[in-house]
């Protein structure tokens, strides 16, 4: 596995643990912190992996990265924010 992908996977694991902690313990005034945590994580990680793939991935499959970037901006982040408000 290439180093940028490994760095991204480690950061993703840390974010996931932080998210689980936040869902259990952030209440009231801290809800805005949880909101930023969810919005940041669901937006940054797919875009990070897409840019890494654009830089070091196969040229013939770079369209997948552009699909990931667009899907993140217009589908993944809005849905995650909606689900946070709906169920948290």
BAGUKOL-171003 format. One record per residue: x, y, z of N, C-alpha, C, O in turn; residue number from 0; residue in one letter. Coordinates in nm, 4 decimals, m for minus. Layout:
<recs>
npx; npy; npz; capx; capy; capz; cpx; cpy; cpz; opx; opy; opz; k; r
X; Y; Z; X; Y; Z; X; Y; Z; X; Y; Z; NUM; A;
...
</recs>
This chain:
<recs>
npx; npy; npz; capx; capy; capz; cpx; cpy; cpz; opx; opy; opz; k; r
0.0853; m0.1174; 0.0000; 0.0000; 0.0000; 0.0000; 0.0897; 0.1235; 0.0000; 0.1921; 0.1282; 0.0681; 0; X;
0.0496; 0.2206; m0.0760; 0.1293; 0.3434; m0.0831; 0.1089; 0.4287; 0.0410; 0.0032; 0.4252; 0.1041; 1; X;
0.2102; 0.5043; 0.0744; 0.2100; 0.5819; 0.1980; 0.0943; 0.6824; 0.2085; 0.0344; 0.6910; 0.3157; 2; X;
0.0590; 0.7588; 0.1040; m0.0536; 0.8519; 0.1197; m0.1857; 0.7826; 0.1532; m0.2667; 0.8362; 0.2288; 3; X;
m0.2072; 0.6641; 0.0973; m0.3290; 0.5909; 0.1300; m0.3274; 0.5449; 0.2753; m0.4302; 0.5479; 0.3429; 4; X;
m0.2114; 0.5026; 0.3230; m0.1989; 0.4580; 0.4612; m0.2231; 0.5734; 0.5579; m0.2907; 0.5562; 0.6593; 5; X;
m0.1690; 0.6898; 0.5274; m0.1926; 0.8083; 0.6103; m0.3417; 0.8398; 0.6148; m0.3960; 0.8687; 0.7214; 6; X;
m0.4071; 0.8344; 0.5008; m0.5503; 0.8606; 0.4956; m0.6315; 0.7606; 0.5750; m0.7277; 0.7983; 0.6417; 7; X;
m0.5945; 0.6337; 0.5690; m0.6672; 0.5317; 0.6447; m0.6496; 0.5493; 0.7950; m0.7437; 0.5271; 0.8713; 8; X;
m0.5314; 0.5885; 0.8378; m0.5088; 0.6144; 0.9805; m0.5924; 0.7337; 1.0260; m0.6558; 0.7285; 1.1314; 9; X;
m0.5928; 0.8399; 0.9480; m0.6743; 0.9571; 0.9832; m0.8225; 0.9236; 0.9836; m0.8971; 0.9729; 1.0682; 10; X;
m0.8657; 0.8403; 0.8899; m1.0056; 0.7978; 0.8850; m1.0429; 0.7182; 1.0098; m1.1520; 0.7361; 1.0640; 11; X;
m0.9548; 0.6317; 1.0553; m0.9806; 0.5544; 1.1768; m0.9899; 0.6458; 1.2991; m1.0778; 0.6280; 1.3834; 12; X;
m0.9001; 0.7430; 1.3088; m0.9038; 0.8377; 1.4208; m1.0333; 0.9183; 1.4176; m1.0962; 0.9387; 1.5214; 13; X;
m1.0735; 0.9643; 1.2989; m1.1977; 1.0404; 1.2871; m1.3171; 0.9554; 1.3273; m1.4076; 1.0050; 1.3944; 14; X;
m1.3195; 0.8283; 1.2879; m1.4317; 0.7408; 1.3201; m1.4436; 0.7204; 1.4709; m1.5542; 0.7232; 1.5249; 15; X;
m1.3314; 0.7001; 1.5392; m1.3341; 0.6850; 1.6851; m1.3816; 0.8143; 1.7502; m1.4611; 0.8111; 1.8441; 16; X;
m1.3333; 0.9276; 1.7008; m1.3749; 1.0575; 1.7539; m1.5243; 1.0789; 1.7309; m1.5930; 1.1327; 1.8177; 17; X;
m1.5749; 1.0375; 1.6155; m1.7175; 1.0499; 1.5865; m1.8000; 0.9656; 1.6826; m1.9004; 1.0136; 1.7352; 18; X;
m1.7606; 0.8421; 1.7066; m1.8330; 0.7571; 1.8010; m1.8318; 0.8173; 1.9408; m1.9331; 0.8141; 2.0107; 19; X;
m1.7185; 0.8719; 1.9818; m1.7108; 0.9396; 2.1113; m1.8059; 1.0593; 2.1145; m1.8786; 1.0794; 2.2117; 20; X;
m1.8043; 1.1379; 2.0078; m1.8889; 1.2562; 2.0027; m2.0367; 1.2235; 2.0056; m2.1144; 1.2943; 2.0696; 21; X;
m2.0767; 1.1174; 1.9373; m2.2176; 1.0788; 1.9379; m2.2638; 1.0367; 2.0766; m2.3810; 1.0529; 2.1104; 22; X;
m2.1742; 0.9836; 2.1561; m2.2110; 0.9381; 2.2897; m2.2051; 1.0476; 2.3954; m2.2833; 1.0453; 2.4904; 23; X;
m2.1144; 1.1429; 2.3808; m2.0893; 1.2356; 2.4905; m2.1145; 1.3831; 2.4604; m2.1187; 1.4629; 2.5540; 24; X;
m2.1314; 1.4228; 2.3353; m2.1560; 1.5641; 2.3057; m2.3051; 1.5920; 2.3171; m2.3856; 1.5305; 2.2472; 25; X;
m2.3416; 1.6837; 2.4040; m2.4815; 1.7199; 2.4235; m2.4931; 1.8713; 2.4378; m2.3967; 1.9393; 2.4730; 26; X;
m2.6096; 1.9216; 2.4106; m2.6382; 2.0624; 2.4324; m2.5505; 2.1560; 2.3529; m2.5534; 2.1557; 2.2298; 27; X;
m2.4715; 2.2369; 2.4236; m2.3868; 2.3370; 2.3594; m2.2794; 2.2741; 2.2720; m2.2316; 2.3372; 2.1778; 28; X;
m2.2415; 2.1524; 2.3015; m2.1369; 2.0863; 2.2247; m2.1890; 2.0287; 2.0933; m2.1115; 1.9728; 2.0157; 29; X;
m2.3186; 2.0413; 2.0674; m2.3750; 1.9862; 1.9446; m2.3126; 2.0505; 1.8216; m2.2952; 1.9835; 1.7197; 30; X;
m2.2787; 2.1782; 1.8287; m2.2151; 2.2433; 1.7138; m2.0782; 2.1825; 1.6858; m2.0364; 2.1750; 1.5703; 31; X;
m2.0083; 2.1392; 1.7897; m1.8803; 2.0710; 1.7700; m1.9013; 1.9392; 1.6976; m1.8246; 1.9049; 1.6076; 32; X;
m2.0037; 1.8653; 1.7357; m2.0351; 1.7398; 1.6684; m2.0753; 1.7644; 1.5240; m2.0380; 1.6879; 1.4351; 33; X;
m2.1508; 1.8700; 1.5002; m2.1914; 1.9052; 1.3643; m2.0691; 1.9306; 1.2760; m2.0611; 1.8795; 1.1643; 34; X;
m1.9748; 2.0091; 1.3261; m1.8528; 2.0366; 1.2504; m1.7702; 1.9104; 1.2296; m1.7106; 1.8919; 1.1235; 35; X;
m1.7666; 1.8248; 1.3291; m1.6940; 1.6985; 1.3181; m1.7511; 1.6119; 1.2065; m1.6759; 1.5564; 1.1264; 36; X;
m1.8819; 1.6001; 1.2009; m1.9458; 1.5180; 1.0975; m1.9268; 1.5803; 0.9604; m1.8879; 1.5117; 0.8659; 37; X;
m1.9535; 1.7090; 0.9486; m1.9405; 1.7754; 0.8187; m1.7963; 1.7713; 0.7690; m1.7721; 1.7473; 0.6507; 38; X;
m1.7021; 1.7940; 0.8572; m1.5609; 1.7925; 0.8194; m1.5176; 1.6532; 0.7745; m1.4560; 1.6380; 0.6690; 39; X;
m1.5491; 1.5539; 0.8531; m1.5049; 1.4184; 0.8219; m1.5662; 1.3616; 0.6966; m1.4969; 1.3005; 0.6153; 40; X;
m1.6964; 1.3810; 0.6798; m1.7602; 1.3243; 0.5611; m1.7207; 1.3988; 0.4354; m1.7344; 1.3452; 0.3255; 41; X;
m1.6727; 1.5196; 0.4487; m1.6291; 1.5933; 0.3309; m1.4826; 1.5770; 0.2980; m1.4456; 1.5627; 0.1815; 42; X;
m1.3998; 1.5791; 0.3995; m1.2557; 1.5810; 0.3760; m1.2005; 1.4458; 0.3319; m1.1178; 1.4398; 0.2409; 43; X;
m1.2442; 1.3393; 0.3938; m1.1811; 1.2108; 0.3640; m1.2066; 1.1600; 0.2224; m1.1115; 1.1166; 0.1574; 44; X;
m1.3279; 1.1630; 0.1719; m1.3442; 1.1206; 0.0319; m1.2672; 1.2096; m0.0657; m1.2123; 1.1612; m0.1647; 45; X;
m1.2635; 1.3388; m0.0374; m1.1898; 1.4295; m0.1258; m1.0396; 1.4032; m0.1153; m0.9689; 1.4088; m0.2159; 46; X;
m0.9904; 1.3747; 0.0047; m0.8480; 1.3414; 0.0216; m0.8115; 1.2200; m0.0634; m0.7143; 1.2238; m0.1388; 47; X;
m0.8889; 1.1128; m0.0513; m0.8581; 0.9921; m0.1274; m0.8733; 1.0153; m0.2772; m0.7993; 0.9570; m0.3564; 48; X;
m0.9677; 1.0991; m0.3169; m0.9834; 1.1296; m0.4592; m0.8630; 1.2057; m0.5133; m0.8140; 1.1748; m0.6219; 49; X;
m0.8152; 1.3042; m0.4392; m0.6980; 1.3790; m0.4842; m0.5721; 1.2923; m0.4858; m0.4885; 1.3056; m0.5752; 50; X;
m0.5588; 1.2044; m0.3877; m0.4446; 1.1126; m0.3888; m0.4507; 1.0248; m0.5130; m0.3490; 1.0011; m0.5782; 51; X;
m0.5699; 0.9769; m0.5453; m0.5837; 0.8933; m0.6651; m0.5564; 0.9743; m0.7916; m0.4990; 0.9220; m0.8872; 52; X;
m0.5968; 1.1008; m0.7931; m0.5664; 1.1847; m0.9094; m0.4160; 1.2023; m0.9273; m0.3666; 1.2057; m1.0400; 53; X;
m0.3434; 1.2135; m0.8166; m0.1995; 1.2379; m0.8244; m0.1176; 1.1128; m0.8534; m0.0229; 1.1183; m0.9318; 54; X;
m0.1524; 1.0003; m0.7918; m0.0673; 0.8823; m0.8070; m0.1400; 0.7617; m0.8651; m0.0807; 0.6547; m0.8784; 55; X;
m0.2664; 0.7771; m0.8995; m0.3424; 0.6641; m0.9520; m0.3248; 0.6460; m1.1017; m0.2546; 0.7224; m1.1679; 56; X;
m0.3899; 0.5435; m1.1530; m0.3847; 0.5161; m1.2964; m0.4595; 0.6245; m1.3732; m0.5667; 0.6685; m1.3318; 57; X;
m0.4025; 0.6665; m1.4840; m0.4639; 0.7728; m1.5643; m0.5996; 0.7306; m1.6199; m0.6910; 0.8125; m1.6293; 58; X;
m0.6130; 0.6042; m1.6565; m0.7374; 0.5583; m1.7188; m0.8544; 0.5533; m1.6210; m0.9698; 0.5461; m1.6631; 59; X;
m0.8260; 0.5569; m1.4915; m0.9325; 0.5484; m1.3911; m0.9493; 0.6772; m1.3113; m1.0104; 0.6756; m1.2044; 60; X;
m0.8969; 0.7873; m1.3605; m0.9075; 0.9123; m1.2856; m1.0486; 0.9697; m1.2848; m1.0805; 1.0534; m1.2003; 61; X;
m1.1320; 0.9268; m1.3759; m1.2700; 0.9750; m1.3757; m1.3403; 0.9366; m1.2458; m1.4312; 1.0066; m1.2012; 62; X;
m1.2982; 0.8249; m1.1846; m1.3578; 0.7819; m1.0584; m1.3317; 0.8868; m0.9499; m1.4175; 0.9112; m0.8651; 63; X;
m1.2158; 0.9473; m0.9526; m1.1832; 1.0514; m0.8545; m1.2741; 1.1720; m0.8698; m1.3211; 1.2277; m0.7706; 64; X;
m1.2991; 1.2127; m0.9938; m1.3870; 1.3276; m1.0161; m1.5299; 1.2964; m0.9729; m1.5985; 1.3832; m0.9189; 65; X;
m1.5749; 1.1743; m0.9961; m1.7078; 1.1338; m0.9491; m1.7122; 1.1392; m0.7966; m1.8116; 1.1835; m0.7390; 66; X;
m1.6053; 1.0945; m0.7310; m1.5997; 1.0987; m0.5851; m1.6026; 1.2396; m0.5299; m1.6681; 1.2656; m0.4289; 67; X;
m1.5328; 1.3303; m0.5946; m1.5311; 1.4698; m0.5490; m1.6693; 1.5332; m0.5626; m1.7166; 1.5992; m0.4701; 68; X;
m1.7334; 1.5137; m0.6762; m1.8668; 1.5711; m0.6990; m1.9699; 1.5065; m0.6069; m2.0542; 1.5759; m0.5500; 69; X;
m1.9637; 1.3743; m0.5918; m2.0589; 1.3054; m0.5040; m2.0423; 1.3497; m0.3594; m2.1407; 1.3613; m0.2863; 70; X;
m1.9204; 1.3742; m0.3182; m1.8964; 1.4207; m0.1813; m1.9607; 1.5565; m0.1583; m2.0284; 1.5778; m0.0577; 71; X;
m1.9395; 1.6467; m0.2504; m1.9903; 1.7830; m0.2323; m2.1426; 1.7907; m0.2377; m2.2032; 1.8680; m0.1635; 72; X;
m2.2045; 1.7117; m0.3244; m2.3478; 1.7287; m0.3474; m2.4352; 1.6180; m0.2906; m2.5576; 1.6317; m0.2893; 73; X;
m2.3759; 1.5083; m0.2435; m2.4571; 1.3986; m0.1904; m2.4137; 1.3599; m0.0489; m2.4952; 1.3632; 0.0432; 74; X;
m2.2888; 1.3239; m0.0308; m2.2441; 1.2654; 0.0957; m2.2529; 1.3649; 0.2111; m2.3083; 1.3321; 0.3160; 75; X;
m2.2003; 1.4837; 0.1938; m2.2022; 1.5826; 0.3027; m2.3447; 1.6273; 0.3368; m2.3795; 1.6286; 0.4549; 76; X;
m2.4293; 1.6641; 0.2391; m2.5661; 1.7017; 0.2764; m2.6441; 1.5894; 0.3450; m2.7189; 1.6149; 0.4393; 77; X;
m2.6273; 1.4666; 0.2987; m2.6977; 1.3543; 0.3612; m2.6479; 1.3314; 0.5032; m2.7280; 1.3043; 0.5927; 78; X;
m2.5183; 1.3415; 0.5254; m2.4654; 1.3212; 0.6606; m2.5141; 1.4300; 0.7559; m2.5443; 1.4018; 0.8719; 79; X;
m2.5220; 1.5527; 0.7083; m2.5729; 1.6612; 0.7929; m2.7207; 1.6402; 0.8234; m2.7643; 1.6615; 0.9365; 80; X;
m2.7978; 1.5988; 0.7236; m2.9397; 1.5697; 0.7458; m2.9566; 1.4585; 0.8488; m3.0374; 1.4710; 0.9408; 81; X;
m2.8813; 1.3506; 0.8343; m2.8926; 1.2393; 0.9282; m2.8504; 1.2795; 1.0686; m2.9079; 1.2318; 1.1665; 82; X;
m2.7517; 1.3659; 1.0796; m2.7102; 1.4134; 1.2112; m2.8235; 1.4897; 1.2783; m2.8538; 1.4653; 1.3951; 83; X;
m2.8865; 1.5819; 1.2058; m2.9970; 1.6580; 1.2638; m3.1178; 1.5704; 1.2914; m3.1922; 1.5948; 1.3864; 84; X;
m3.1374; 1.4702; 1.2101; m3.2553; 1.3851; 1.2239; m3.2444; 1.2907; 1.3434; m3.3422; 1.2704; 1.4154; 85; X;
m3.1274; 1.2335; 1.3645; m3.1150; 1.1265; 1.4629; m3.0304; 1.1603; 1.5848; m3.0290; 1.0829; 1.6805; 86; X;
m2.9604; 1.2718; 1.5847; m2.8765; 1.3030; 1.7015; m2.9505; 1.3890; 1.8011; m2.8951; 1.4246; 1.9051; 87; X;
</recs>
